[in-house]
Amino acid sequence: ENTIPAFRAAVNAGAQMIEFDVFLTKDNQMVVLHDSKVDRTTNGKGKVSDLTLAEIKKLDAGSWKAPEFAGEQIPTLQEVLDVMPYNIWLNIHIKGEGQLPVMVAKLIKKENRLHQAFLACSAAAATKAKKVVPEIKICNMERQEFEQEYVQETIKLKTEFIQLRKADYPDFAANVKMLKENGIRVNYFGTDSPEMIKMLFKNGVDFPLVNDILGHADLVREL
């Protein structure tokens, strides 16, 4: 996960969107990793924010998955962008406030990725990013206690994306319809169930975010 081989596998499987997480290192370098610590997916320990890029690059981020990935490194955001095609959505989850959203937005613009990339972030982070790159796309991650409030707030903010996590309530289809009518693309996080994915597509969800893209590629093509 969040490594170059994983991204390449997703692209080869036909993914239309790839989600990944960005953190800042101790020396203010942007790296792509799911967790705030390196403990789970590398042979190292500690917070990303307490390690320099040089220290992070020494870690093995592949052996935990399988022997053939031994020696795989935690990639920088630049390294990830270098392997991404220009015709899929890049769902960039900002893990931190500070200067990170500004730095990511600037790099996205520099790399001519504004047409395909968006920042999944808080309202505060979005404000910072848009101040320097007004055209940057945003996924509202200011989730509310109730889904209806989250939907209404997203429409009010006029962001380009929302990322829903609940579908087991009566107004789900109506909420998706309302979002789409307001020009907001709908991501859904949290399922690998084929039946659930069929239901999400039926109700207008644009992008179910799955863990097993290889297992779902054929299903999506059928739909």
N, C-alpha and C positions, 0 to 999 in steps of 0.2 A: 504494500500500500504506500502511496505517496513516494514511489521511486520511479526512475526512468523505465525499467522493464515493465512495471505495472501500467504506466501510461501508454507505452507502446502496445501492450497487449489489448488495452481498452480501445485504442484507435483501430487496431487491426480487426477487432471484433465488431466495429461499426458504431461505437458509442457516438451519440450526437451531442453529448455534454460530458465533461469531466470535471469533477469537484476535487479541489485540493486545498490544503491549509498552509498559510504562510506565517512564519514567526521571524522576529529579529534576534540575531545572536548578540552576544556581549559587545562585539565590535561593530554592531549595526549593519550586519549583512543579512539579506533576506534568504531564508531557507524554507524548504517545503517538507513539512512533517505533520502528522496528525496530532500527536500529543505534545503537551508543553514540556515534557521530559523525554529524554532519549532512552530511558530504562527499558521500556517494553519491546522496542523494535531494533535495538542495537546492543552491542556488547559494552556500552558505556553506561554512565549514571549521571544524573543531574539535569537541571533545567536548561533548555536551549538558551535562555537569556543569561545564563551564568557561564556559557562556553563561547569561545571564539570560533570563527569559521574554521580556522586551521585545526583546532581541537576536534570539531565536529567532523571534519573531513577524514580524520584518522579512524573513525568508528566504522564497524561492520554493520550495515543496515540490511543485510540480506540473509545471513545464516539462520536467523530465527524462522524464516519461511521455508527454506529448503537448501541443501548443500550446494546446489548449482548456482545459487545467488550469493555465495560467500564473497565478501569483499565489496559488495555493492554499497555505494555511498549515499548519504543524505544529499539530495541535490539542492542547488541554489534555485531561486526563482528564474534567473536567467537561463540556467541549464534546462529547466522544464519548458520554458517558452521555446527554446531552440529546437525541441523535438515535437512540438505541437503543430498540427496542420492549421491552416487558416480558415477552415470551413466547419469547425465545430465550436460549440459554446464552451468557454472556460469559466467555471464557477469558482471564483477565488475567495476562499473564506479567510477573512482578516482576523488573525488571532492577536489582538492588542490594539490599543488606541495610539497615543503618542504620534510619532512621525510615520509609523508603518503604512497607514492608508494613503498618505501623501506619496511616499516612496513607491508603493505599488502602482498607484495611478499614473505617476510620471513614467514609470518603466513601460506600462501598458501602452501609453501614448507614443513613447519613443520607438517601441517595437511594432507600431502600426497594428495594434490588436484591439482598438476601441470598438470595432464593428462586432467583435465576437466575445469580448471579455466583460465580466461584471464583478463587482465587489459585493460579497455577502458579508454584511457588517452592521454595526450599530448605527443609529442616527448621528451620533457625534462623529464617528469615523467617516460616515458618508459626507457630512458637512465639510470636514477637513479635506477630503479627497476632491470634492466638487469645487472647492475654493481655488485649487491649482489646476484642475482638469475638469471644467464644467460639463464636458460631454461624457464623462465616465458613467457607465451604467451601474445601477445599484439593485441589489436584492435586500429588501427590508428584513433584518434579523432582530428587530425590536419586538419580540413575541410578547403577546399579552396573555393574561390568565385565561381569557375566553377567546376562542377562535374567531368569533364574530367581530370582536374588538380589533383583533389583529388584522383582519381583512379590511375593515373600515379605515383603520389608521394607514394601511398601505395604500389604499385608494386616495386618501387625503394627501399622502406624501408624494404620490405620483411616481413611485419607483418603477423600474422596468420589470422586476421580478419579485415574487414572494416565495417562501419555502414553507409549505404546510406540513404538519405532522399528524393531523387527526383527520379521519374520514368517517368515523362511526357516530355521526350525529345527523339529525334530519335535514339541516340546512346546508350540508356539504355541497351538493350539486348546485344549489342556488348561489352559494358563495363563489364557487368556481366560475359560474356563468357571469356573475357581477364583475369579478376580476377581469375576465376576458373582455367584457364589454367596455372596460376602462383601459384596455390596452396593456394589461399586466400579464406576463407569462407566469405560469404556475408550475413550480417544482413541488415534488412530494418526497419527503425524506422518511425512510423507515420501513421498507418492505422488500422482501424477495419472493413474495407469494405470487405465482402466476395468476391466480384468480383475482387477487387484489389489484394487480397491475392492469388486468383487463377492465376492472371496474373503474380504475382511475382514468384510463383512456376514454372509456365510455362517457365519463362525466366531464371531459374536457381538460384534464391535467396534461400539461405539455411534456413534462420530464419527471418520471419516477426515478429517484436516485437509488440504485441497487448496488449491492456489494459484488454480486456475481454477474458481471456483464456477459461473460462467455455463456453462462447458462440461460440467459434471457435474450440473446441476440436473435435466435430463430423465432421466439414468441413475438418480439416486436416487429419483425419483418412480416409475420403473418397478419398482425393487426394493422 
